[in-house]
Structures are given as C-alpha cells and as structure tokens.
C-alpha cells in the first residue's frame, strides 16, 4: 500500500507541475512575459475549492452552516463528504462547479494583470507581479471567511463514494488525464499561428506590430490562458491535499515553477514534461537520503542547495535547458500553395 501511495503522490504532483510549467512556458517561454505571480493563480484555483466546495455541498444538501467558517470548515467538509459517499453525482457536481469558477476567476484576473505588462519594463513588471501574488496570499490569510485564514479550510472529498484504493486510482487517473489535456492544448497553441505570433512578439515587438499583429491582444491572451491553466493546477492540488492553507502558496512556488521551466527548456513544448520530472527525481532522492546524512547544517536546506547546483550546471552546459527551443521553420506562402495544389492534383489523379 505504501508503494501505491508513493506512486499516487508522485503522479499527482507531477501532473500539477506539468500544468504549472506549461502555463509559465506559454507566458514566458513563448510570449516573453515574466509572470512572477504564478503562485497567485495557482492559489486562486485552490482557494476556489477551499471557499466553495463545502458551501456548494451544503446548498445542494439543504444543510445550514452555522458557526465560524474558520473553526468548522473541516467538520463541515467531513459531513458533506459523507453525503458524497452515498451520492457520486453530488461529488462530481462540486468538482465541476469549483473547476469552472477557478478557470473563470483565473482568466479574468489574468486579463487584469496583463494591463500593467503593456506599460512596464520587465524588471518593474516582475516586482509588481510578486506584490500581486503576496497580496492575494495575505488577503486570504487574514480574511477568515474565504479559506479559514491561518487555520485553513477543509475540502470536500468528491471521490468519497469510491472508497480505497479505487479512490486513489481514480484521482491518479483524473490528474494525469487533465494534465495531458492541458499539455496538448499548450502544444497545439505553440504550433499554431498564435504561438508563432507570440514568439515573434517575444523576439521583436516592433517588427511584429509592423506586420499587423496586435501586441496588446497577444499579451492579454497569453496571460489569460496561462492563468486559467495555473488555476486548474490549483484545483487538482487542493482536492489531492484535502485542505487549503494560504501559507502553501508563497512566492517560492513561483520560483520553483520557473526553475522547472529553465531546466526543462524555455520555449520548447517538451520542456514542461522534462523539467518537473527532473525536479521531482532530485526532490524525492533528497528527501530519501537527507535524514541518513550527518550534515553541519539543517538538512532541510539540502534540497535548495542541490537544486541550485543543478540549475547552475544546466544553465552553464545547456543554456536553453535540457530540451532547448527549436527554431520555427515556416514555408513561404507561395511554396505552401504549390504543395497544396500538387497534393490535390495527386489525389485527383489517383481517383
């Protein structure tokens, strides 16, 4: 059973990190927007679950929630989960509703955050986004009705009807499927004219504007899609952990995802698959060995030291990451038209 939970933990966290890395790679790797508020949009997805899962369950069940949310959310979550164990559709409805709300809120805030990106230099934009991320976390930490403040909030187990170990298998399957869908969407966007326009904007904004592309719209779309993706990751993470605490979404989460993107390969669609795998491999290896080593410092800092060394080595030996970005090769319009015409003629001759 320990092996099952180890695989579950690894697969769910890998899925969450793939989604986060894909979202940041779209914004930074493709569009050149340094989104240092990634932890905020990750938190928005989790906060949507923490704030709504219990309340939606109570509304569906006609259950009155009396008392302080901060003190009673865990008890209420357990009560609603018991009802979900008897009614699978209730759990499915709660999951879908919280997912939709998280995506909508993340998208809207992503659009709003994109406006400063139109006027600020990258360094000032980075500072502004870090401040925005910390503001979201501090508000959630001090406004108890949202997610219970420092106590955190309980989350309804929407798979309570499945029982163990089927519940764990379904959660693993759901996480992998959602991550695969998000990555495929990102891959298709990267290979589309939209993705090529983002890379053109990243490399030369003036030239992109001269070709008739709307820079404002491109930035807005990149931030909106990337923020929605990060919110989906927050939803999966909240349902997996079972509680939501604002202190889990510090700025270090943003830098962790940035580390994965840099190691994997910024601007390459396969980078978000490689970066999280490398990080989790080192992280689990460090967690397994650090308690067995006698060190002259706190072993909890070992992971930061090792990951820092890995980052330095990758940047020095492979500046573009393990999977560097490949140049975009686009055929001239006349050649594409000629090839298309020849393909039609060959099809007609075979018929």
Order of alpha helices (4+ residues) and beta strands (2+ residues): alpha-alpha-alpha-alpha-alpha-alpha-beta-alpha-alpha-alpha-alpha-beta-alpha-alpha-alpha-alpha
